[in-house]
Amino acid sequence: MTHTDRWPEARGMSTPLPGEPRDHMNALLRVLLPFARDAIGEHGGFFPVGISMAPDGEVEVVDLPTIEPATSADAVLAEIRSGLRARAERREVLAVGVASGVRLHTPEDEGFPLGIRVELEHRDADPITCVIPYRETEVGYEYGEAIAFVGE
């Protein structure tokens, strides 16, 4: 099953193209976060997923070959990043976003051991990384406050 088989509504989706890089990155964040939260709610986690925004504003999910059950999340993440990097070098994308699950190193009393990490890059702005901590509860999942910082 490919990413776009699980998420067909995002293939070729168009969004109005605001003029600022921050708006472009926020648009990608508004696609990636609900995907991650839905997958966590349904499956307890998710494989990394990447999306891109073309210069005309079209948003596409990175289409990966079929993922074998034994494929590690790190291998999927590396493949997503490699594909997005190649497209960026060819100037085919305006902005990209990658979401992945991470383990957080927080004090035990904070109680949010897991996080959704979203890396956003724009060809005209500094990269941004957002982390949304979460934990499993008796009735589902609880999310903490988002943390954002300049990416790598």
N, CA, C and O atoms as a DFTB+ gen file, in Angstrom:
608 C
 N C O
     1  1       0.847      -1.178       0.000
     2  2       0.000       0.000       0.000
     3  2       0.889       1.238       0.000
     4  3       1.831       1.317       0.789
     5  1       0.611       2.189      -0.858
     6  2       1.388       3.421      -0.891
     7  2       0.754       4.449       0.023
     8  3      -0.383       4.282       0.464
     9  1       1.494       5.520       0.310
    10  2       0.951       6.602       1.133
    11  2      -0.316       7.163       0.514
    12  3      -1.280       7.444       1.225
    13  1      -0.326       7.330      -0.816
    14  2      -1.481       7.950      -1.453
    15  2      -2.668       7.011      -1.513
    16  3      -3.799       7.476      -1.656
    17  1      -2.455       5.695      -1.408
    18  2      -3.586       4.777      -1.313
    19  2      -4.312       5.001       0.008
    20  3      -5.540       4.948       0.068
    21  1      -3.545       5.252       1.064
    22  2      -4.147       5.472       2.372
    23  2      -4.683       6.884       2.518
    24  3      -5.470       7.148       3.426
    25  1      -4.285       7.782       1.661
    26  2      -4.600       9.192       1.818
    27  2      -4.946       9.790       0.460
    28  3      -4.354      10.801       0.082
    29  1      -5.892       9.202      -0.298
    30  2      -6.144       9.607      -1.676
    31  2      -6.672      11.022      -1.822
    32  3      -6.457      11.649      -2.860
    33  1      -7.357      11.544      -0.813
    34  2      -7.930      12.881      -0.956
    35  2      -6.882      13.976      -1.069
    36  3      -7.197      15.084      -1.504
    37  1      -5.645      13.693      -0.688
    38  2      -4.596      14.710      -0.764
    39  2      -3.872      14.706      -2.106
    40  3      -3.178      15.671      -2.423
    41  1      -4.014      13.648      -2.902
    42  2      -3.317      13.575      -4.191
    43  2      -3.853      14.687      -5.099
    44  3      -5.050      14.752      -5.380
    45  1      -2.962      15.544      -5.544
    46  2      -3.337      16.585      -6.491
    47  2      -4.225      17.676      -5.914
    48  3      -4.782      18.475      -6.667
    49  1      -4.370      17.727      -4.592
    50  2      -5.215      18.727      -3.970
    51  2      -4.625      20.112      -4.223
    52  3      -3.410      20.295      -4.145
    53  1      -5.464      21.066      -4.519
    54  2      -5.000      22.418      -4.745
    55  2      -5.454      23.293      -3.586
    56  3      -6.541      23.106      -3.040
    57  1      -4.635      24.221      -3.227
    58  2      -4.972      25.149      -2.164
    59  2      -4.712      26.560      -2.672
    60  3      -3.788      26.768      -3.459
    61  1      -5.508      27.535      -2.238
    62  2      -5.199      28.902      -2.655
    63  2      -3.782      29.258      -2.221
    64  3      -3.367      28.918      -1.113
    65  1      -3.045      29.935      -3.078
    66  2      -1.641      30.205      -2.807
    67  2      -1.475      31.600      -2.237
    68  3      -1.401      32.572      -2.990
    69  1      -1.414      31.715      -0.900
    70  2      -1.111      33.007      -0.299
    71  2       0.314      33.410      -0.663
    72  3       1.101      32.577      -1.111
    73  1       0.644      34.676      -0.471
    74  2       1.920      35.162      -0.948
    75  2       3.135      34.961      -0.080
    76  3       4.253      35.094      -0.578
    77  1       2.981      34.649       1.189
    78  2       4.122      34.611       2.104
    79  2       4.592      33.186       2.376
    80  3       3.769      32.273       2.443
    81  1       5.911      32.976       2.536
    82  2       6.419      31.644       2.860
    83  2       5.779      31.034       4.118
    84  3       5.499      29.836       4.160
    85  1       5.556      31.855       5.120
    86  2       4.936      31.336       6.348
    87  2       3.548      30.763       6.061
    88  3       3.178      29.728       6.615
    89  1       2.777      31.436       5.193
    90  2       1.450      30.942       4.825
    91  2       1.551      29.598       4.109
    92  3       0.741      28.702       4.347
    93  1       2.546      29.457       3.233
    94  2       2.737      28.205       2.503
    95  2       3.064      27.065       3.474
    96  3       2.512      25.970       3.371
    97  1       3.971      27.343       4.417
    98  2       4.351      26.311       5.385
    99  2       3.185      25.977       6.313
   100  3       2.992      24.815       6.672
   101  1       2.408      26.986       6.705
   102  2       1.227      26.729       7.540
   103  2       0.211      25.863       6.811
   104  3      -0.433      25.013       7.427
   105  1       0.060      26.071       5.504
   106  2      -0.864      25.250       4.722
   107  2      -0.428      23.780       4.755
   108  3      -1.266      22.887       4.880
   109  1       0.871      23.532       4.643
   110  2       1.374      22.158       4.714
   111  2       1.164      21.578       6.111
   112  3       0.805      20.410       6.255
   113  1       1.386      22.390       7.129
   114  2       1.176      21.948       8.507
   115  2      -0.282      21.565       8.729
   116  3      -0.570      20.592       9.425
   117  1      -1.206      22.326       8.140
   118  2      -2.640      22.029       8.287
   119  2      -3.050      20.743       7.587
   120  3      -4.128      20.215       7.860
   121  1      -2.226      20.234       6.701
   122  2      -2.480      18.929       6.078
   123  2      -1.821      17.817       6.892
   124  3      -2.441      16.785       7.149
   125  1      -0.576      18.022       7.295
   126  2       0.189      16.967       7.962
   127  2      -0.308      16.640       9.372
   128  3      -0.385      15.467       9.738
   129  1      -0.642      17.652      10.161
   130  2      -1.054      17.386      11.545
   131  2      -2.332      16.555      11.631
   132  3      -2.359      15.579      12.382
   133  1      -3.384      16.894      10.901
   134  2      -4.583      16.038      10.982
   135  2      -4.310      14.604      10.515
   136  3      -4.848      13.653      11.083
   137  1      -3.481      14.451       9.489
   138  2      -3.124      13.104       9.042
   139  2      -2.471      12.329      10.187
   140  3      -2.866      11.201      10.483
   141  1      -1.478      12.934      10.827
   142  2      -0.758      12.258      11.909
   143  2      -1.693      11.939      13.073
   144  3      -1.670      10.827      13.599
   145  1      -2.506      12.898      13.474
   146  2      -3.425      12.674      14.593
   147  2      -4.441      11.573      14.275
   148  3      -4.747      10.742      15.131
   149  1      -4.960      11.569      13.049
   150  2      -5.907      10.515      12.659
   151  2      -5.242       9.145      12.709
   152  3      -5.822       8.186      13.218
   153  1      -4.018       9.052      12.178
   154  2      -3.302       7.772      12.173
   155  2      -2.998       7.311      13.596
   156  3      -3.109       6.123      13.899
   157  1      -2.622       8.228      14.460
   158  2      -2.358       7.877      15.862
   159  2      -3.641       7.376      16.513
   160  3      -3.628       6.368      17.219
   161  1      -4.747       8.075      16.280
   162  2      -6.020       7.656      16.857
   163  2      -6.471       6.290      16.378
   164  3      -7.033       5.518      17.155
   165  1      -6.235       5.978      15.110
   166  2      -6.665       4.705      14.537
   167  2      -5.675       3.568      14.767
   168  3      -6.076       2.429      15.002
   169  1      -4.375       3.881      14.698
   170  2      -3.363       2.825      14.710
   171  2      -2.329       2.948      15.836
   172  3      -1.477       2.072      15.985
   173  1      -2.393       4.004      16.616
   174  2      -1.428       4.190      17.694
   175  2      -0.108       4.783      17.231
   176  3       0.804       4.938      18.045
   177  1       0.027       5.118      15.964
   178  2       1.244       5.700      15.412
   179  2       1.112       5.822      13.908
   180  3       0.045       5.568      13.351
   181  1       2.197       6.213      13.247
   182  2       2.146       6.373      11.800
   183  2       3.546       6.299      11.215
   184  3       4.533       6.615      11.879
   185  1       3.612       5.876       9.957
   186  2       4.861       5.933       9.219
   187  2       5.075       7.373       8.784
   188  3       4.104       8.111       8.617
   189  1       6.314       7.789       8.598
   190  2       6.565       9.143       8.106
   191  2       5.821       9.393       6.793
   192  3       5.619       8.485       5.985
   193  1       5.427      10.634       6.611
   194  2       4.747      11.041       5.382
   195  2       5.315      12.390       4.959
   196  3       5.637      13.230       5.798
   197  1       5.433      12.587       3.662
   198  2       5.933      13.850       3.137
   199  2       4.956      14.429       2.130
   200  3       4.263      13.694       1.426
   201  1       4.910      15.745       2.069
   202  2       4.085      16.428       1.083
   203  2       4.887      17.578       0.489
   204  3       5.855      18.058       1.078
   205  1       4.459      18.000      -0.680
   206  2       5.118      19.136      -1.325
   207  2       4.076      20.097      -1.851
   208  3       2.932      19.722      -2.110
   209  1       4.489      21.341      -2.003
   210  2       3.648      22.368      -2.609
   211  2       4.380      22.875      -3.844
   212  3       5.506      23.365      -3.762
   213  1       3.723      22.747      -4.980
   214  2       4.277      23.235      -6.239
   215  2       4.174      24.763      -6.279
   216  3       3.420      25.343      -5.499
   217  1       4.904      25.411      -7.156
   218  2       4.831      26.868      -7.256
   219  2       3.422      27.402      -7.528
   220  3       3.128      28.555      -7.212
   221  1       2.544      26.569      -8.116
   222  2       1.170      27.019      -8.368
   223  2       0.240      26.747      -7.190
   224  3      -0.951      27.049      -7.264
   225  1       0.776      26.172      -6.085
   226  2      -0.020      25.916      -4.896
   227  2      -0.556      24.509      -4.775
   228  3      -1.164      24.173      -3.759
   229  1      -0.349      23.674      -5.781
   230  2      -0.837      22.300      -5.697
   231  2      -0.050      21.531      -4.641
   232  3       1.179      21.578      -4.605
   233  1      -0.781      20.823      -3.782
   234  2      -0.175      20.036      -2.714
   235  2      -0.278      18.569      -3.091
   236  3      -1.346      18.082      -3.460
   237  1       0.849      17.869      -2.994
   238  2       0.891      16.445      -3.325
   239  2       1.567      15.657      -2.216
   240  3       2.506      16.131      -1.576
   241  1       1.075      14.455      -2.003
   242  2       1.714      13.523      -1.073
   243  2       2.868      12.871      -1.808
   244  3       2.753      12.535      -2.986
   245  1       3.986      12.691      -1.109
   246  2       5.114      11.975      -1.691
   247  2       4.672      10.541      -1.925
   248  3       4.255       9.850      -0.996
   249  1       4.764      10.106      -3.157
   250  2       4.332       8.765      -3.528
   251  2       5.518       7.820      -3.423
   252  3       6.471       7.915      -4.196
   253  1       5.451       6.912      -2.465
   254  2       6.511       5.936      -2.266
   255  2       6.067       4.601      -2.833
   256  3       4.871       4.325      -2.922
   257  1       7.023       3.775      -3.214
   258  2       6.636       2.423      -3.608
   259  2       6.002       1.710      -2.418
   260  3       6.048       2.207      -1.292
   261  1       5.433       0.587      -2.662
   262  2       4.802      -0.199      -1.598
   263  2       5.768      -0.383      -0.435
   264  3       6.930      -0.747      -0.616
   265  1       5.260      -0.125       0.755
   266  2       6.079      -0.252       1.964
   267  2       5.870      -1.644       2.542
   268  3       4.747      -2.035       2.861
   269  1       6.949      -2.379       2.673
   270  2       6.887      -3.715       3.263
   271  2       6.737      -3.578       4.778
   272  3       7.248      -2.627       5.370
   273  1       6.044      -4.518       5.399
   274  2       5.851      -4.440       6.857
   275  2       7.154      -4.330       7.644
   276  3       7.174      -3.712       8.709
   277  1       8.229      -4.909       7.151
   278  2       9.500      -4.890       7.882
   279  2      10.302      -3.610       7.648
   280  3      11.361      -3.435       8.252
   281  1       9.824      -2.720       6.791
   282  2      10.543      -1.481       6.501
   283  2      10.539      -0.588       7.737
   284  3       9.494      -0.372       8.351
   285  1      11.701      -0.074       8.095
   286  2      11.784       0.797       9.275
   287  2      11.302       2.201       8.936
   288  3      11.365       2.640       7.787
   289  1      10.823       2.887       9.954
   290  2      10.388       4.274       9.777
   291  2      11.560       5.143       9.322
   292  3      11.375       6.075       8.538
   293  1      12.765       4.842       9.811
   294  2      13.944       5.613       9.394
   295  2      14.214       5.457       7.901
   296  3      14.590       6.421       7.234
   297  1      14.025       4.243       7.372
   298  2      14.232       4.012       5.938
   299  2      13.191       4.761       5.114
   300  3      13.515       5.327       4.071
   301  1      11.955       4.766       5.572
   302  2      10.893       5.513       4.876
   303  2      11.205       6.995       4.912
   304  3      11.078       7.682       3.899
   305  1      11.611       7.493       6.067
   306  2      11.952       8.904       6.218
   307  2      13.099       9.300       5.286
   308  3      13.050      10.359       4.659
   309  1      14.118       8.468       5.193
   310  2      15.253       8.742       4.310
   311  2      14.810       8.797       2.855
   312  3      15.266       9.654       2.099
   313  1      13.932       7.897       2.463
   314  2      13.443       7.884       1.075
   315  2      12.600       9.121       0.770
   316  3      12.724       9.714      -0.301
   317  1      11.747       9.504       1.710
   318  2      10.935      10.714       1.531
   319  2      11.834      11.932       1.363
   320  3      11.669      12.715       0.427
   321  1      12.786      12.082       2.277
   322  2      13.685      13.244       2.219
   323  2      14.488      13.272       0.926
   324  3      14.666      14.334       0.329
   325  1      14.968      12.129       0.495
   326  2      15.746      12.051      -0.740
   327  2      14.911      12.502      -1.939
   328  3      15.380      13.282      -2.768
   329  1      13.679      12.013      -2.028
   330  2      12.805      12.406      -3.133
   331  2      12.470      13.884      -3.121
   332  3      12.463      14.534      -4.166
   333  1      12.190      14.417      -1.933
   334  2      11.869      15.848      -1.834
   335  2      13.091      16.706      -2.154
   336  3      12.972      17.745      -2.804
   337  1      14.266      16.270      -1.697
   338  2      15.499      17.015      -1.982
   339  2      15.744      17.087      -3.497
   340  3      16.103      18.141      -4.021
   341  1      15.551      15.971      -4.187
   342  2      15.753      15.940      -5.639
   343  2      14.779      16.872      -6.345
   344  3      15.162      17.586      -7.271
   345  1      13.534      16.869      -5.916
   346  2      12.538      17.770      -6.530
   347  2      12.873      19.235      -6.236
   348  3      12.693      20.098      -7.096
   349  1      13.354      19.512      -5.036
   350  2      13.722      20.890      -4.683
   351  2      14.908      21.364      -5.525
   352  3      14.939      22.513      -5.964
   353  1      15.871      20.488      -5.746
   354  2      17.032      20.851      -6.573
   355  2      16.625      21.165      -8.006
   356  3      17.265      21.980      -8.671
   357  1      15.554      20.514      -8.488
   358  2      15.045      20.785      -9.838
   359  2      14.072      21.959      -9.839
   360  3      13.503      22.291     -10.879
   361  1      13.875      22.591      -8.679
   362  2      12.981      23.753      -8.507
   363  2      11.527      23.414      -8.841
   364  3      10.784      24.266      -9.329
   365  1      11.127      22.178      -8.580
   366  2       9.762      21.738      -8.839
   367  2       8.819      22.040      -7.684
   368  3       7.599      21.975      -7.836
   369  1       9.387      22.371      -6.529
   370  2       8.553      22.611      -5.349
   371  2       8.873      23.965      -4.737
   372  3       9.996      24.466      -4.804
   373  1       7.839      24.530      -4.143
   374  2       7.977      25.790      -3.428
   375  2       8.254      25.525      -1.946
   376  3       9.061      26.202      -1.310
   377  1       7.557      24.520      -1.424
   378  2       7.693      24.183      -0.003
   379  2       7.460      22.690       0.170
   380  3       6.791      22.050      -0.641
   381  1       8.025      22.148       1.244
   382  2       7.847      20.730       1.558
   383  2       7.620      20.566       3.056
   384  3       8.012      21.410       3.863
   385  1       6.984      19.469       3.397
   386  2       6.774      19.132       4.803
   387  2       6.890      17.645       5.000
   388  3       6.479      16.858       4.146
   389  1       7.455      17.257       6.134
   390  2       7.613      15.845       6.483
   391  2       7.156      15.675       7.926
   392  3       7.592      16.405       8.817
   393  1       6.278      14.708       8.144
   394  2       5.825      14.398       9.504
   395  2       6.332      13.021       9.885
   396  3       6.306      12.091       9.078
   397  1       6.793      12.899      11.121
   398  2       7.256      11.605      11.625
   399  2       6.979      11.527      13.123
   400  3       6.818      12.542      13.800
   401  1       6.929      10.307      13.612
   402  2       6.753      10.100      15.041
   403  2       8.106      10.084      15.729
   404  3       9.075       9.549      15.190
   405  1       8.176      10.666      16.912
   406  2       9.432      10.715      17.656
   407  2       9.189      10.369      19.124
   408  3       8.084      10.521      19.645
   409  1      10.247       9.903      19.767
   410  2      10.238       9.721      21.221
   411  2      10.830      10.985      21.829
   412  3      11.855      11.488      21.368
   413  1      10.176      11.492      22.867
   414  2      10.647      12.713      23.515
   415  2      11.366      12.369      24.801
   416  3      11.003      11.434      25.515
   417  1      12.380      13.140      25.071
   418  2      13.139      12.968      26.310
   419  2      12.710      14.079      27.256
   420  3      13.342      15.132      27.336
   421  1      11.623      13.820      27.967
   422  2      11.074      14.812      28.889
   423  2      11.083      14.246      30.301
   424  3      11.096      13.029      30.485
   425  1      11.075      15.114      31.284
   426  2      10.994      14.619      32.669
   427  2       9.739      13.763      32.845
   428  3       8.702      14.040      32.243
   429  1       9.841      12.743      33.659
   430  2       8.732      11.802      33.873
   431  2       7.443      12.503      34.286
   432  3       6.361      12.070      33.891
   433  1       7.532      13.577      35.072
   434  2       6.314      14.215      35.550
   435  2       5.563      14.960      34.444
   436  3       4.389      15.284      34.618
   437  1       6.214      15.236      33.316
   438  2       5.511      15.891      32.208
   439  2       4.654      14.886      31.463
   440  3       3.611      15.250      30.920
   441  1       5.069      13.636      31.426
   442  2       4.235      12.566      30.921
   443  2       3.887      12.558      29.445
   444  3       2.898      11.925      29.075
   445  1       4.638      13.221      28.582
   446  2       4.396      13.174      27.148
   447  2       5.601      12.522      26.480
   448  3       6.505      13.220      26.020
   449  1       5.624      11.193      26.422
   450  2       6.811      10.500      25.910
   451  2       6.936      10.475      24.392
   452  3       8.002      10.162      23.863
   453  1       5.866      10.797      23.697
   454  2       5.862      10.711      22.233
   455  2       5.557      12.057      21.613
   456  3       5.010      12.945      22.267
   457  1       5.915      12.205      20.338
   458  2       5.633      13.461      19.665
   459  2       5.443      13.279      18.171
   460  3       5.915      12.312      17.573
   461  1       4.744      14.230      17.590
   462  2       4.640      14.353      16.142
   463  2       5.630      15.435      15.763
   464  3       5.519      16.575      16.215
   465  1       6.596      15.082      14.936
   466  2       7.597      16.046      14.475
   467  2       7.245      16.415      13.041
   468  3       7.117      15.542      12.183
   469  1       7.089      17.706      12.785
   470  2       6.807      18.182      11.434
   471  2       7.924      19.140      11.036
   472  3       8.137      20.177      11.663
   473  1       8.626      18.760       9.978
   474  2       9.689      19.595       9.441
   475  2       9.154      20.293       8.196
   476  3       8.637      19.644       7.287
   477  1       9.281      21.613       8.159
   478  2       8.779      22.411       7.051
   479  2       9.920      23.199       6.435
   480  3      10.711      23.824       7.142
   481  1       9.998      23.166       5.115
   482  2      11.020      23.929       4.412
   483  2      10.382      24.673       3.256
   484  3       9.456      24.182       2.611
   485  1      10.897      25.865       3.008
   486  2      10.425      26.724       1.920
   487  2      11.656      27.270       1.215
   488  3      12.655      27.594       1.857
   489  1      11.582      27.370      -0.092
   490  2      12.771      27.825      -0.809
   491  2      13.108      29.283      -0.539
   492  3      14.211      29.723      -0.863
   493  1      12.180      30.053       0.052
   494  2      12.426      31.465       0.329
   495  2      12.426      31.805       1.823
   496  3      12.261      32.968       2.191
   497  1      12.611      30.799       2.683
   498  2      12.565      31.066       4.127
   499  2      13.393      30.017       4.875
   500  3      13.752      28.973       4.331
   501  1      13.681      30.332       6.133
   502  2      14.371      29.380       6.995
   503  2      13.448      28.200       7.294
   504  3      12.231      28.372       7.373
   505  1      14.008      27.017       7.458
   506  2      13.179      25.858       7.805
   507  2      12.646      25.985       9.228
   508  3      13.262      26.615      10.087
   509  1      11.496      25.375       9.454
   510  2      10.852      25.372      10.770
   511  2      10.571      23.922      11.148
   512  3      10.172      23.121      10.303
   513  1      10.779      23.591      12.408
   514  2      10.406      22.284      12.928
   515  2       9.418      22.492      14.062
   516  3       9.638      23.319      14.947
   517  1       8.332      21.737      14.031
   518  2       7.322      21.769      15.085
   519  2       7.243      20.382      15.712
   520  3       7.318      19.370      15.015
   521  1       7.094      20.346      17.015
   522  2       6.905      19.083      17.722
   523  2       5.664      19.231      18.584
   524  3       5.538      20.174      19.366
   525  1       4.754      18.286      18.427
   526  2       3.536      18.265      19.222
   527  2       3.596      17.013      20.094
   528  3       3.435      15.902      19.591
   529  1       3.828      17.183      21.399
   530  2       3.913      16.016      22.283
   531  2       2.531      15.386      22.474
   532  3       1.508      16.070      22.417
   533  1       2.523      14.068      22.700
   534  2       1.258      13.393      22.995
   535  2       1.495      12.176      23.869
   536  3       2.611      11.677      24.008
   537  1       0.394      11.721      24.451
   538  2       0.447      10.510      25.276
   539  2      -0.888       9.786      25.157
   540  3      -1.931      10.371      24.863
   541  1      -0.799       8.491      25.402
   542  2      -2.011       7.677      25.390
   543  2      -2.702       7.808      26.743
   544  3      -2.049       7.821      27.786
   545  1      -4.017       7.905      26.716
   546  2      -4.809       7.962      27.942
   547  2      -5.807       6.802      27.914
   548  3      -5.838       6.021      26.963
   549  1      -6.601       6.704      28.939
   550  2      -7.605       5.636      28.998
   551  2      -8.672       5.789      27.916
   552  3      -9.307       4.805      27.538
   553  1      -8.877       6.996      27.417
   554  2      -9.940       7.246      26.434
   555  2      -9.408       7.659      25.062
   556  3     -10.187       8.092      24.213
   557  1      -8.128       7.540      24.829
   558  2      -7.576       7.927      23.527
   559  2      -6.199       8.540      23.680
   560  3      -5.310       7.964      24.307
   561  1      -6.037       9.710      23.100
   562  2      -4.744      10.387      23.134
   563  2      -4.933      11.839      23.552
   564  3      -5.925      12.481      23.208
   565  1      -3.962      12.336      24.299
   566  2      -3.954      13.728      24.735
   567  2      -2.718      14.395      24.153
   568  3      -1.630      13.820      24.157
   569  1      -2.894      15.608      23.655
   570  2      -1.798      16.342      23.026
   571  2      -1.380      17.508      23.893
   572  3      -2.216      18.180      24.497
   573  1      -0.071      17.746      23.951
   574  2       0.471      18.855      24.711
   575  2       0.638      20.089      23.835
   576  3       0.175      20.122      22.695
   577  1       1.287      21.076      24.367
   578  2       1.538      22.328      23.656
   579  2       2.590      22.131      22.567
   580  3       3.605      21.470      22.786
   581  1       2.346      22.700      21.412
   582  2       3.290      22.616      20.305
   583  2       4.540      23.428      20.621
   584  3       4.483      24.477      21.263
   585  1       5.658      22.912      20.153
   586  2       6.946      23.598      20.276
   587  2       7.457      23.818      18.861
   588  3       7.501      22.880      18.065
   589  1       7.842      25.039      18.542
   590  2       8.362      25.323      17.192
   591  2       9.732      25.973      17.327
   592  3       9.975      26.753      18.249
   593  1      10.623      25.642      16.396
   594  2      11.959      26.231      16.403
   595  2      12.508      26.219      14.983
   596  3      12.008      25.505      14.113
   597  1      13.527      27.009      14.767
   598  2      14.167      27.044      13.460
   599  2      14.776      25.667      13.213
   600  3      15.501      25.135      14.054
   601  1      14.473      25.100      12.050
   602  2      14.953      23.758      11.715
   603  2      16.385      23.750      11.295
   604  3      17.095      24.752      11.368
   605  1      16.795      22.578      10.847
   606  2      18.191      22.386      10.430
   607  2      18.348      22.571       8.940
   608  3      19.454      22.447       8.415
